[in-house]
Amino acid sequence: MLHLFGDPATWLPFTFAALMGISILVYVVLDGFDLGIGMLFALGDEAEQDRMMAAIGPFWDANETWLVLAVGLLLVAFPIAHGIILSTLYLPVALMLIGLILRGVAFEFRAKASGRTKRRWSRIFIAGSALTALTQGYMLGSYIMGLQQSPATIAFGLMTAICLVAGYVLVGATWLIIKTDGALQRRAVAWGRRALAFVALGLAAISVASPLVSPRIFGKWFEGSALFYLAPLPLGSAAILLALFLLLRRLPDPADRLRHLPFAAVTLLFILAFAGLAYSFYPYVVPERLTLYAAAAAPESLAIILWGALFVLPAILGYTALSYRIFRGKATTLSYD
């Protein structure tokens, strides 16, 4: 059975790497707008914060499931890589978990509080969202640098942390454009315009820095005909950034017909960025040190795990799709009454 698709020692690790990558990408887009809105909380008054919270209330639990799935797949399919990556990134992972805990607790308690206590939970929600986004960005930069620790790699990690924050703020603003109207929607458009400039600068900076600090990435990008085949990624990203700039200048439109387009454009931008990262690192799961084939569990174990993944993944997809369908439309007041 395992040999129906060729050598299981080849296609099973690749399949799990693809599933893990898709889970991370979905998480970045979906929980990204949660985290972005959490940071945008700092710019809204209390009434606007209530609307912003309502815009993510029905979705944030389902969105975080994708992170759990990605880490779970890393653990069961690539246990050696799991140990290396999480032990190297122990401190930022711990800080990220603290941020996620603060955000989750603040979300629940803020909805039941009032007055000064409510404002305190709002500040904790902002802090938890910012801490989570910054640590995730730093871990991305550290991963690109091969999990090495030096002043240069730390500086690169800090740069990617700021860039990811800008990306999350942008996707959060575009989600608010979909879920809100009136003054808050207009403010979300303005927030999106500002974040877009930082995202464009961040993508350019990371694109220039990555091949300069990694000889392997430089070779994969520029040797032979690689540059020709990779050209659609930067060109497509530039076209999307331009389209977003033009869209955000036209919004909000009176009929609200264009409200979904900025979020769709940012999602496509994330997909192109992820495709570039996937190409740059394949076949390594630990950069420069361990390929996904060397790090993978035994094919017999992966085959058993695959059956579980084929059951769990549709369940998560179905639950996520159902929640977005039920709570489609503009956000209203979030209440536990």
C-alpha positions in Angstrom: 0.0 0.0 0.0 2.8 2.4 0.9 4.5 1.9 -2.5 1.5 2.8 -4.6 2.8 6.4 -4.9 6.5 5.5 -5.2 9.1 5.4 -2.4 7.3 6.1 0.9 10.5 7.4 2.3 10.3 10.2 -0.2 6.6 11.1 -0.7 5.5 10.8 2.9 8.0 13.3 4.4 7.2 15.7 1.5 3.5 15.2 2.2 3.8 16.1 5.8 6.1 19.0 5.1 3.4 20.3 2.7 0.6 19.8 5.3 2.7 21.6 7.9 3.5 24.4 5.5 -0.2 24.9 4.6 -1.1 24.9 8.3 1.4 27.6 9.0 0.2 29.7 6.1 -3.4 29.4 7.1 -2.5 30.3 10.6 -0.5 33.4 9.5 -3.5 34.7 7.5 -6.3 33.9 9.9 -4.7 34.4 13.3 -2.7 37.2 11.7 -5.8 39.4 11.4 -6.7 38.6 15.1 -3.2 39.7 16.2 -3.3 42.7 13.9 -6.6 43.9 15.3 -5.3 43.3 18.8 -2.5 45.7 18.1 -4.8 48.2 16.4 -6.8 48.2 19.6 -4.3 50.8 20.8 -5.7 53.3 18.2 -9.4 52.9 18.9 -11.7 54.3 21.6 -13.7 52.0 23.8 -16.7 51.8 21.5 -14.4 51.1 18.5 -12.6 48.5 20.5 -15.9 46.7 21.3 -16.6 46.5 17.5 -13.1 45.3 16.8 -13.4 42.6 19.4 -16.7 41.6 17.9 -15.1 41.3 14.5 -12.8 38.5 15.8 -14.8 37.0 18.6 -16.4 34.1 16.7 -13.2 33.1 14.9 -10.1 33.5 17.1 -10.3 30.0 18.7 -10.6 28.3 15.4 -7.8 30.4 13.9 -5.3 29.3 16.6 -6.1 25.6 16.0 -3.9 25.9 12.8 -0.9 26.7 14.9 -1.5 23.7 17.1 -1.9 21.5 14.0 1.4 22.8 12.5 3.4 22.2 15.7 1.8 18.8 16.2 2.7 17.8 12.7 6.3 18.9 13.3 6.5 16.9 16.4 5.1 13.6 15.1 6.5 13.7 11.6 9.9 15.4 12.2 10.7 14.7 15.8 14.4 15.4 15.5 13.8 18.8 13.8 11.1 19.6 16.4 13.7 19.1 19.2 16.3 21.2 17.5 14.0 24.1 16.5 12.1 24.4 19.8 15.2 24.0 21.9 17.1 26.7 19.9 14.1 29.1 20.0 13.1 28.2 23.6 13.0 31.8 24.8 10.9 33.4 22.0 8.6 30.3 22.0 8.0 30.8 25.7 7.4 34.5 25.2 5.0 33.7 22.4 3.0 31.3 24.6 2.8 34.0 27.3 1.5 36.4 24.7 -1.1 33.9 23.5 -2.2 33.3 27.1 -2.4 37.0 27.9 -4.4 37.6 24.8 -6.9 34.7 25.4 -7.5 35.6 29.1 -7.9 39.3 28.3 -10.3 38.5 25.5 -12.6 36.5 27.8 -12.4 38.8 30.8 -12.7 42.1 28.9 -16.1 41.0 27.6 -17.4 40.7 31.2 -15.7 43.8 32.7 -16.5 47.5 32.7 -14.9 50.8 33.5 -11.3 50.8 34.7 -11.1 47.0 34.7 -12.2 46.8 31.1 -9.5 49.3 30.1 -6.9 47.3 31.9 -7.9 44.1 30.1 -7.8 46.1 26.8 -4.2 47.0 27.5 -3.3 43.4 28.3 -5.0 42.3 25.1 -2.8 44.8 23.2 0.3 43.7 24.9 -0.4 40.0 24.4 -1.1 40.5 20.7 2.1 42.6 20.2 4.2 40.1 22.1 2.9 37.2 20.1 3.5 39.0 16.8 7.0 40.2 17.6 8.2 36.8 18.8 6.8 35.1 15.8 8.5 37.5 13.5 11.8 37.1 15.4 11.5 33.3 15.1 11.0 33.6 11.4 14.1 35.8 11.1 16.1 33.4 13.2 14.9 30.4 11.1 16.0 32.2 7.9 19.4 32.8 9.5 19.8 29.0 10.1 19.0 29.3 13.8 22.4 30.9 14.5 22.9 33.4 17.3 25.1 36.4 16.6 24.6 40.2 16.6 23.9 40.1 12.8 21.3 37.3 13.1 19.6 39.0 16.1 19.4 42.2 14.2 17.9 40.4 11.2 15.4 38.7 13.6 14.4 42.1 15.0 13.8 43.4 11.5 11.6 40.5 10.5 9.7 40.9 13.8 8.8 44.5 12.9 8.0 43.5 9.3 5.6 40.7 10.5 3.9 43.2 12.9 3.3 45.4 9.9 1.9 42.5 7.9 -0.4 41.5 10.7 -1.6 45.1 11.2 -2.3 45.3 7.4 -4.3 42.0 7.3 -6.1 43.1 10.5 -7.1 46.4 8.9 -8.4 44.7 5.8 -10.5 42.4 7.9 -12.0 45.4 9.7 -12.9 46.8 6.3 -15.0 43.7 5.7 -16.6 43.5 9.1 -17.2 47.1 10.0 -18.8 50.2 8.5 -19.1 53.9 9.1 -16.3 55.8 10.9 -14.5 52.6 12.1 -14.3 51.3 8.5 -12.9 54.6 7.4 -10.3 54.5 10.1 -9.4 50.9 9.1 -8.8 52.0 5.6 -6.4 54.7 6.9 -4.6 52.2 9.1 -4.3 49.9 6.1 -2.7 52.6 4.0 -0.1 53.3 6.7 0.7 49.6 7.3 1.0 49.0 3.6 4.0 51.3 3.3 5.8 49.4 6.1 4.9 46.0 4.6 6.4 47.1 1.2 9.6 48.4 2.9 9.8 45.2 5.0 9.4 42.8 2.1 12.1 44.7 0.1 14.5 44.7 3.1 14.1 41.0 3.8 14.4 40.2 0.0 17.6 42.1 -0.2 19.1 40.8 3.1 18.2 37.1 2.9 20.6 36.2 -0.1 23.3 38.4 1.3 23.5 36.7 4.7 22.9 33.1 3.3 25.1 31.8 0.5 22.8 28.9 0.0 19.8 31.2 -0.6 21.9 33.3 -2.9 22.7 30.3 -4.9 19.1 29.1 -5.1 17.9 32.5 -6.2 20.6 33.6 -8.7 22.5 30.5 -10.1 21.6 29.3 -13.5 18.1 30.0 -14.7 16.6 30.2 -11.1 16.1 34.0 -11.3 14.0 33.6 -14.5 11.7 31.0 -12.8 11.5 33.0 -9.6 10.7 36.3 -11.3 6.9 35.8 -11.0 7.2 35.9 -7.2 8.7 39.4 -6.8 6.8 40.8 -9.8 3.5 39.4 -8.5 4.2 40.8 -5.1 4.9 44.2 -6.5 1.7 44.1 -8.6 -0.3 43.1 -5.5 1.2 45.9 -3.5 0.3 48.4 -6.2 -3.2 47.0 -6.5 -3.6 47.3 -2.7 -2.4 50.9 -2.8 -5.0 51.7 -5.5 -7.8 49.8 -3.7 -7.2 51.5 -0.4 -7.4 54.9 -2.1 -10.9 54.0 -3.4 -12.2 52.7 -0.1 -14.6 52.8 1.5 -16.9 52.8 -1.5 -20.5 53.8 -1.1 -21.9 50.4 -2.1 -19.3 48.6 0.0 -18.8 46.2 -3.0 -15.0 46.3 -2.8 -14.7 45.5 0.9 -13.4 41.9 0.4 -10.7 42.7 -2.2 -8.0 44.1 0.1 -8.1 41.1 2.4 -8.0 38.8 -0.6 -5.0 40.7 -2.0 -3.1 40.5 1.3 -3.8 36.8 1.5 -2.3 36.3 -2.0 0.7 38.4 -1.0 1.3 36.1 2.0 1.0 33.1 -0.3 3.6 34.4 -2.7 5.9 35.3 0.2 5.4 31.8 1.7 6.1 30.2 -1.8 9.4 32.1 -1.9 10.4 30.8 1.6 9.4 27.3 0.8 11.5 27.3 -2.4 14.5 28.9 -0.6 14.6 26.3 2.2 13.6 23.0 0.4 14.7 20.3 1.2 15.9 21.5 4.6 13.6 21.5 7.6 16.4 22.8 9.8 18.3 25.2 7.6 21.7 24.1 6.5 21.7 21.2 8.9 18.9 18.7 8.4 16.7 17.8 5.4 13.1 16.8 5.9 13.9 13.3 4.6 16.7 12.8 7.2 14.5 14.3 10.0 11.4 12.3 9.2 10.0 9.5 11.3 9.9 6.0 9.9 7.6 5.6 6.8 5.5 3.1 8.7 4.9 5.6 11.5 4.2 8.4 9.0 1.6 6.2 7.2 -0.3 5.7 10.4 -0.1 9.3 11.3 -1.3 10.3 7.8 -4.6 8.5 8.4 -5.1 10.6 11.5 -4.2 13.8 9.6 -6.7 12.9 6.9 -9.4 12.8 9.5 -8.3 15.8 11.6 -7.6 18.2 8.7 -11.1 18.0 7.1 -12.7 18.4 10.6 -10.7 21.6 11.2 -11.5 22.9 7.7 -15.2 22.2 8.2 -15.3 23.8 11.6 -13.5 26.9 10.4 -15.6 27.2 7.3 -18.8 26.8 9.3 -17.9 29.5 11.8 -17.0 31.9 9.0 -20.3 31.2 7.2 -22.5 31.5 10.3 -20.9 34.8 11.4 -20.6 36.4 8.0 -21.6 40.0 7.6 -20.9 43.0 9.7 -19.8 42.6 13.3 -22.2 43.6 16.0 -21.8 44.0 19.7 -20.1 41.0 21.3 -22.0 39.8 24.4 -22.1 36.8 26.7 -25.6 37.7 28.0 
